[in-house]
Amino acid sequence: MDTGLRLLAQRSHSRFELRRKLARRGYDEAAVEATVARLVQLRYLDDRLFAEGHVRRRSAAMGPLALSAELSARGVDRESADRAVAGFDAEAQLVASTRLVERLAARKSFAGYGELLNAVGSKLVRRGFAPGIVRAACRVVWDRTVTPAEA
């Protein structure tokens, strides 16, 4: 129980992560299950809250597809993951992806929207943003950078 509490004091964990870490430290399966059950009962361990916090922390750098995959890899059930990612609506995705495009595009100048989309858009798709959101974010950034004389 002490080890579980120390781990949770460092950062939030899913049930799966905590079970795995306790097992790696050599605790037998019965002790691990009892500890996890007690921590859930005390509300120190909650996969739904873990998922929501994870999405809040990581949504500035990752899209909903990547966030869902990360939560799945951390042992969060599909329902909790879907609920947490559902709060990351299209408007929030557009804002986050626009900031990423601005940050990634600041390092280089682009001849046109297509070049910006090819160079930066693929990076955002790999980070889990939908192609439509990526195109919209690249368009917003391109429209901000183009002066009326250049258009």
FIKOLZA-1660 file (N, C-alpha, C; in steps of 0.1 Angstrom, whole numbers, plus 5000, padded with zeros to 4 digits):
% residues 151
   i   px   py   pz ch aa at
   1 5008 4988 5000  A  M  N
   1 5000 5000 5000  A  M CA
   1 5009 5013 5000  A  M  C
   2 5020 5012 5008  A  D  N
   2 5028 5024 5008  A  D CA
   2 5035 5027 4995  A  D  C
   3 5039 5016 4988  A  T  N
   3 5045 5018 4975  A  T CA
   3 5035 5024 4965  A  T  C
   4 5023 5019 4965  A  G  N
   4 5012 5024 4956  A  G CA
   4 5009 5039 4959  A  G  C
   5 5009 5042 4972  A  L  N
   5 5007 5056 4975  A  L CA
   5 5018 5065 4971  A  L  C
   6 5031 5060 4972  A  R  N
   6 5042 5068 4968  A  R CA
   6 5042 5070 4953  A  R  C
   7 5038 5060 4945  A  L  N
   7 5037 5061 4931  A  L CA
   7 5027 5071 4927  A  L  C
   8 5015 5070 4933  A  L  N
   8 5004 5080 4930  A  L CA
   8 5008 5094 4934  A  L  C
   9 5016 5096 4944  A  A  N
   9 5021 5109 4949  A  A CA
   9 5029 5115 4938  A  A  C
  10 5037 5107 4930  A  Q  N
  10 5046 5113 4920  A  Q CA
  10 5038 5117 4908  A  Q  C
  11 5028 5109 4904  A  R  N
  11 5019 5113 4892  A  R CA
  11 5007 5104 4892  A  R  C
  12 4997 5108 4885  A  S  N
  12 4985 5099 4884  A  S CA
  12 4988 5087 4876  A  S  C
  13 4982 5076 4879  A  H  N
  13 4983 5063 4872  A  H CA
  13 4970 5057 4869  A  H  C
  14 4969 5049 4858  A  S  N
  14 4958 5041 4856  A  S CA
  14 4959 5028 4864  A  S  C
  15 4948 5021 4866  A  R  N
  15 4949 5008 4873  A  R CA
  15 4959 4999 4867  A  R  C
  16 4959 4998 4854  A  F  N
  16 4968 4989 4847  A  F CA
  16 4983 4993 4850  A  F  C
  17 4986 5006 4849  A  E  N
  17 4999 5010 4851  A  E CA
  17 5004 5007 4866  A  E  C
  18 4995 5010 4875  A  L  N
  18 4999 5007 4889  A  L CA
  18 5001 4992 4892  A  L  C
  19 4992 4984 4886  A  R  N
  19 4994 4969 4888  A  R CA
  19 5007 4965 4882  A  R  C
  20 5010 4970 4870  A  R  N
  20 5023 4966 4864  A  R CA
  20 5035 4971 4872  A  R  C
  21 5035 4983 4877  A  K  N
  21 5046 4988 4885  A  K CA
  21 5048 4981 4898  A  K  C
  22 5037 4978 4905  A  L  N
  22 5038 4970 4917  A  L CA
  22 5043 4956 4915  A  L  C
  23 5038 4950 4904  A  A  N
  23 5043 4936 4901  A  A CA
  23 5058 4936 4898  A  A  C
  24 5062 4946 4890  A  R  N
  24 5077 4947 4887  A  R CA
  24 5085 4949 4900  A  R  C
  25 5080 4954 4910  A  R  N
  25 5087 4956 4922  A  R CA
  25 5087 4944 4931  A  R  C
  26 5081 4933 4926  A  G  N
  26 5082 4920 4933  A  G CA
  26 5070 4917 4942  A  G  C
  27 5060 4925 4942  A  Y  N
  27 5048 4922 4951  A  Y CA
  27 5040 4911 4944  A  Y  C
  28 5035 4902 4952  A  D  N
  28 5027 4890 4947  A  D CA
  28 5014 4896 4942  A  D  C
  29 5007 4888 4933  A  E  N
  29 4995 4892 4926  A  E CA
  29 4984 4895 4936  A  E  C
  30 4982 4888 4947  A  A  N
  30 4972 4890 4956  A  A CA
  30 4973 4904 4963  A  A  C
  31 4986 4907 4967  A  A  N
  31 4989 4919 4974  A  A CA
  31 4986 4931 4964  A  A  C
  32 4990 4929 4952  A  V  N
  32 4988 4940 4942  A  V CA
  32 4973 4942 4940  A  V  C
  33 4965 4932 4938  A  E  N
  33 4951 4933 4936  A  E CA
  33 4944 4940 4948  A  E  C
  34 4948 4936 4960  A  A  N
  34 4942 4941 4972  A  A CA
  34 4946 4956 4973  A  A  C
  35 4958 4960 4970  A  T  N
  35 4962 4974 4971  A  T CA
  35 4955 4982 4960  A  T  C
  36 4953 4977 4948  A  V  N
  36 4946 4985 4938  A  V CA
  36 4931 4986 4942  A  V  C
  37 4925 4976 4947  A  A  N
  37 4911 4976 4951  A  A CA
  37 4910 4986 4962  A  A  C
  38 4919 4987 4972  A  R  N
  38 4918 4996 4983  A  R CA
  38 4920 5011 4978  A  R  C
  39 4929 5013 4969  A  L  N
  39 4931 5026 4964  A  L CA
  39 4920 5031 4955  A  L  C
  40 4913 5022 4948  A  V  N
  40 4901 5026 4941  A  V CA
  40 4890 5029 4951  A  V  C
  41 4888 5021 4961  A  Q  N
  41 4878 5024 4972  A  Q CA
  41 4880 5037 4978  A  Q  C
  42 4893 5041 4981  A  L  N
  42 4896 5054 4987  A  L CA
  42 4896 5065 4977  A  L  C
  43 4893 5062 4964  A  R  N
  43 4892 5072 4953  A  R CA
  43 4906 5079 4950  A  R  C
  44 4917 5072 4953  A  Y  N
  44 4930 5077 4950  A  Y CA
  44 4933 5072 4935  A  Y  C
  45 4926 5062 4931  A  L  N
  45 4929 5056 4918  A  L CA
  45 4916 5056 4910  A  L  C
  46 4915 5063 4899  A  D  N
  46 4903 5064 4891  A  D CA
  46 4907 5066 4876  A  D  C
  47 4904 5055 4868  A  D  N
  47 4908 5056 4854  A  D CA
  47 4901 5067 4846  A  D  C
  48 4889 5070 4850  A  R  N
  48 4881 5081 4843  A  R CA
  48 4888 5095 4845  A  R  C
  49 4892 5097 4857  A  L  N
  49 4899 5110 4861  A  L CA
  49 4913 5110 4855  A  L  C
  50 4919 5099 4855  A  F  N
  50 4933 5098 4849  A  F CA
  50 4932 5101 4834  A  F  C
  51 4922 5095 4827  A  A  N
  51 4920 5098 4813  A  A CA
  51 4918 5113 4810  A  A  C
  52 4909 5119 4818  A  E  N
  52 4906 5133 4816  A  E CA
  52 4918 5142 4818  A  E  C
  53 4925 5139 4828  A  G  N
  53 4938 5146 4831  A  G CA
  53 4948 5145 4820  A  G  C
  54 4949 5133 4815  A  H  N
  54 4959 5130 4805  A  H CA
  54 4955 5137 4792  A  H  C
  55 4943 5138 4788  A  V  N
  55 4938 5145 4777  A  V CA
  55 4941 5160 4779  A  V  C
  56 4938 5165 4790  A  R  N
  56 4940 5180 4793  A  R CA
  56 4955 5183 4791  A  R  C
  57 4964 5175 4797  A  R  N
  57 4978 5177 4796  A  R CA
  57 4984 5176 4782  A  R  C
  58 4979 5166 4775  A  R  N
  58 4986 5163 4762  A  R CA
  58 4979 5169 4750  A  R  C
  59 4967 5175 4751  A  S  N
  59 4959 5179 4740  A  S CA
  59 4965 5191 4732  A  S  C
  60 4975 5198 4738  A  A  N
  60 4981 5209 4731  A  A CA
  60 4991 5203 4721  A  A  C
  61 4996 5191 4722  A  A  N
  61 5006 5186 4713  A  A CA
  61 5001 5174 4705  A  A  C
  62 4989 5168 4709  A  M  N
  62 4984 5156 4702  A  M CA
  62 4970 5157 4699  A  M  C
  63 4966 5150 4688  A  G  N
  63 4952 5150 4684  A  G CA
  63 4944 5138 4691  A  G  C
  64 4931 5138 4689  A  P  N
  64 4923 5128 4696  A  P CA
  64 4926 5114 4693  A  P  C
  65 4931 5111 4680  A  L  N
  65 4934 5097 4677  A  L CA
  65 4946 5092 4685  A  L  C
  66 4956 5101 4685  A  A  N
  66 4969 5097 4693  A  A CA
  66 4966 5096 4708  A  A  C
  67 4957 5105 4713  A  L  N
  67 4954 5105 4727  A  L CA
  67 4947 5092 4731  A  L  C
  68 4937 5088 4722  A  S  N
  68 4930 5076 4724  A  S CA
  68 4939 5064 4724  A  S  C
  69 4949 5064 4715  A  A  N
  69 4958 5053 4715  A  A CA
  69 4967 5052 4727  A  A  C
  70 4971 5064 4732  A  E  N
  70 4980 5065 4744  A  E CA
  70 4972 5060 4756  A  E  C
  71 4959 5064 4757  A  L  N
  71 4951 5059 4768  A  L CA
  71 4949 5044 4768  A  L  C
  72 4947 5039 4756  A  S  N
  72 4946 5024 4754  A  S CA
  72 4958 5017 4759  A  S  C
  73 4970 5023 4755  A  A  N
  73 4983 5016 4759  A  A CA
  73 4985 5017 4774  A  A  C
  74 4979 5027 4780  A  R  N
  74 4980 5028 4795  A  R CA
  74 4970 5020 4802  A  R  C
  75 4962 5012 4795  A  G  N
  75 4952 5003 4801  A  G CA
  75 4939 5009 4805  A  G  C
  76 4936 5021 4799  A  V  N
  76 4923 5027 4802  A  V CA
  76 4912 5021 4793  A  V  C
  77 4901 5017 4798  A  D  N
  77 4891 5011 4790  A  D CA
  77 4885 5021 4779  A  D  C
  78 4880 5015 4769  A  R  N
  78 4876 5023 4757  A  R CA
  78 4865 5033 4761  A  R  C
  79 4856 5030 4769  A  E  N
  79 4845 5039 4773  A  E CA
  79 4851 5052 4780  A  E  C
  80 4860 5050 4790  A  S  N
  80 4866 5061 4797  A  S CA
  80 4874 5069 4787  A  S  C
  81 4882 5063 4779  A  A  N
  81 4890 5070 4769  A  A CA
  81 4881 5078 4759  A  A  C
  82 4871 5072 4754  A  D  N
  82 4862 5079 4745  A  D CA
  82 4855 5091 4752  A  D  C
  83 4851 5090 4764  A  R  N
  83 4845 5101 4772  A  R CA
  83 4856 5113 4774  A  R  C
  84 4868 5109 4777  A  A  N
  84 4878 5119 4779  A  A CA
  84 4882 5126 4766  A  A  C
  85 4883 5119 4755  A  V  N
  85 4886 5125 4743  A  V CA
  85 4874 5133 4737  A  V  C
  86 4862 5129 4740  A  A  N
  86 4850 5136 4735  A  A CA
  86 4850 5151 4740  A  A  C
  87 4857 5154 4751  A  G  N
  87 4858 5167 4755  A  G CA
  87 4867 5176 4747  A  G  C
  88 4875 5169 4739  A  F  N
  88 4884 5176 4730  A  F CA
  88 4877 5178 4716  A  F  C
  89 4868 5187 4716  A  D  N
  89 4859 5189 4704  A  D CA
  89 4866 5196 4693  A  D  C
  90 4859 5197 4681  A  A  N
  90 4865 5202 4669  A  A CA
  90 4871 5216 4670  A  A  C
  91 4865 5225 4678  A  E  N
  91 4870 5238 4680  A  E CA
  91 4884 5238 4688  A  E  C
  92 4884 5230 4698  A  A  N
  92 4896 5228 4706  A  A CA
  92 4907 5222 4698  A  A  C
  93 4904 5212 4689  A  Q  N
  93 4913 5206 4680  A  Q CA
  93 4919 5216 4670  A  Q  C
  94 4910 5225 4665  A  L  N
  94 4915 5235 4655  A  L CA
  94 4924 5245 4662  A  L  C
  95 4921 5249 4674  A  V  N
  95 4930 5258 4682  A  V CA
  95 4943 5252 4684  A  V  C
  96 4943 5239 4689  A  A  N
  96 4956 5232 4693  A  A CA
  96 4964 5230 4680  A  A  C
  97 4958 5225 4669  A  S  N
  97 4965 5223 4657  A  S CA
  97 4970 5235 4651  A  S  C
  98 4963 5246 4652  A  T  N
  98 4968 5259 4646  A  T CA
  98 4980 5264 4654  A  T  C
  99 4980 5262 4667  A  R  N
  99 4992 5266 4675  A  R CA
  99 5004 5257 4671  A  R  C
 100 5002 5244 4668  A  L  N
 100 5013 5236 4664  A  L CA
 100 5018 5239 4650  A  L  C
 101 5009 5243 4641  A  V  N
 101 5013 5247 4628  A  V CA
 101 5021 5259 4629  A  V  C
 102 5017 5269 4637  A  E  N
 102 5025 5281 4638  A  E CA
 102 5039 5279 4644  A  E  C
 103 5039 5270 4654  A  R  N
 103 5052 5267 4660  A  R CA
 103 5061 5259 4650  A  R  C
 104 5056 5250 4642  A  L  N
 104 5064 5242 4633  A  L CA
 104 5067 5250 4621  A  L  C
 105 5059 5259 4617  A  A  N
 105 5061 5267 4604  A  A CA
 105 5070 5279 4607  A  A  C
 106 5072 5283 4620  A  A  N
 106 5080 5294 4623  A  A CA
 106 5095 5292 4619  A  A  C
 107 5099 5280 4618  A  R  N
 107 5113 5277 4615  A  R CA
 107 5117 5279 4600  A  R  C
 108 5106 5280 4591  A  K  N
 108 5109 5280 4577  A  K CA
 108 5099 5289 4570  A  K  C
 109 5102 5294 4558  A  S  N
 109 5093 5301 4550  A  S CA
 109 5088 5292 4539  A  S  C
 110 5075 5293 4536  A  F  N
 110 5069 5284 4526  A  F CA
 110 5065 5292 4514  A  F  C
 111 5066 5287 4502  A  A  N
 111 5063 5293 4490  A  A CA
 111 5047 5294 4488  A  A  C
 112 5040 5284 4493  A  G  N
 112 5026 5285 4492  A  G CA
 112 5019 5276 4502  A  G  C
 113 5006 5276 4502  A  Y  N
 113 4998 5268 4511  A  Y CA
 113 5001 5254 4510  A  Y  C
 114 5002 5249 4497  A  G  N
 114 5005 5235 4495  A  G CA
 114 5018 5230 4501  A  G  C
 115 5028 5238 4500  A  E  N
 115 5041 5235 4506  A  E CA
 115 5040 5234 4521  A  E  C
 116 5033 5244 4527  A  L  N
 116 5030 5244 4541  A  L CA
 116 5023 5231 4546  A  L  C
 117 5012 5228 4538  A  L  N
 117 5004 5216 4541  A  L CA
 117 5013 5204 4540  A  L  C
 118 5021 5202 4530  A  N  N
 118 5029 5190 4528  A  N CA
 118 5040 5189 4539  A  N  C
 119 5046 5200 4543  A  A  N
 119 5057 5200 4553  A  A CA
 119 5052 5198 4567  A  A  C
 120 5042 5206 4571  A  V  N
 120 5037 5206 4585  A  V CA
 120 5025 5197 4587  A  V  C
 121 5017 5196 4577  A  G  N
 121 5004 5189 4578  A  G CA
 121 5007 5174 4582  A  G  C
 122 5017 5168 4575  A  S  N
 122 5019 5154 4578  A  S CA
 122 5024 5152 4592  A  S  C
 123 5031 5161 4598  A  K  N
 123 5035 5160 4612  A  K CA
 123 5023 5160 4621  A  K  C
 124 5013 5168 4618  A  L  N
 124 5001 5169 4626  A  L CA
 124 4993 5156 4625  A  L  C
 125 4992 5151 4613  A  V  N
 125 4984 5138 4611  A  V CA
 125 4991 5127 4619  A  V  C
 126 5004 5127 4619  A  R  N
 126 5011 5117 4627  A  R CA
 126 5009 5119 4642  A  R  C
 127 5006 5131 4646  A  R  N
 127 5003 5134 4660  A  R CA
 127 4988 5131 4664  A  R  C
 128 4980 5126 4654  A  G  N
 128 4967 5122 4657  A  G CA
 128 4956 5132 4654  A  G  C
 129 4959 5142 4646  A  F  N
 129 4948 5151 4642  A  F CA
 129 4942 5146 4629  A  F  C
 130 4929 5149 4627  A  A  N
 130 4922 5145 4615  A  A CA
 130 4927 5153 4603  A  A  C
 131 4927 5148 4591  A  P  N
 131 4932 5155 4580  A  P CA
 131 4924 5168 4577  A  P  C
 132 4911 5168 4580  A  G  N
 132 4903 5180 4578  A  G CA
 132 4907 5191 4587  A  G  C
 133 4910 5188 4600  A  I  N
 133 4914 5197 4610  A  I CA
 133 4928 5203 4606  A  I  C
 134 4936 5194 4601  A  V  N
 134 4950 5198 4597  A  V CA
 134 4949 5208 4585  A  V  C
 135 4941 5205 4575  A  R  N
 135 4940 5214 4564  A  R CA
 135 4934 5228 4569  A  R  C
 136 4924 5228 4578  A  A  N
 136 4919 5240 4583  A  A CA
 136 4929 5248 4590  A  A  C
 137 4937 5242 4599  A  A  N
 137 4947 5249 4607  A  A CA
 137 4958 5254 4598  A  A  C
 138 4962 5247 4588  A  C  N
 138 4972 5252 4578  A  C CA
 138 4967 5264 4571  A  C  C
 139 4954 5263 4567  A  R  N
 139 4948 5275 4560  A  R CA
 139 4948 5287 4569  A  R  C
 140 4944 5285 4581  A  V  N
 140 4944 5297 4591  A  V CA
 140 4957 5303 4592  A  V  C
 141 4968 5295 4594  A  V  N
 141 4981 5300 4595  A  V CA
 141 4986 5306 4582  A  V  C
 142 4983 5300 4571  A  W  N
 142 4987 5306 4558  A  W CA
 142 4980 5319 4556  A  W  C
 143 4968 5320 4559  A  D  N
 143 4960 5333 4557  A  D CA
 143 4966 5344 4566  A  D  C
 144 4970 5341 4578  A  R  N
 144 4976 5351 4587  A  R CA
 144 4990 5356 4582  A  R  C
 145 4997 5347 4575  A  T  N
 145 5011 5350 4571  A  T CA
 145 5011 5358 4558  A  T  C
 146 5001 5356 4549  A  V  N
 146 5001 5362 4536  A  V CA
 146 4996 5376 4537  A  V  C
 147 5003 5386 4532  A  T  N
 147 4999 5399 4532  A  T CA
 147 4990 5402 4519  A  T  C
 148 4982 5412 4519  A  P  N
 148 4974 5414 4507  A  P CA
 148 4982 5416 4494  A  P  C
 149 4994 5422 4495  A  A  N
 149 5003 5424 4484  A  A CA
 149 5008 5411 4478  A  A  C
 150 5010 5401 4487  A  E  N
 150 5015 5388 4483  A  E CA
 150 5004 5379 4476  A  E  C
 151 4992 5381 4480  A  A  N
 151 4981 5373 4475  A  A CA
 151 4978 5377 4461  A  A  C
% end
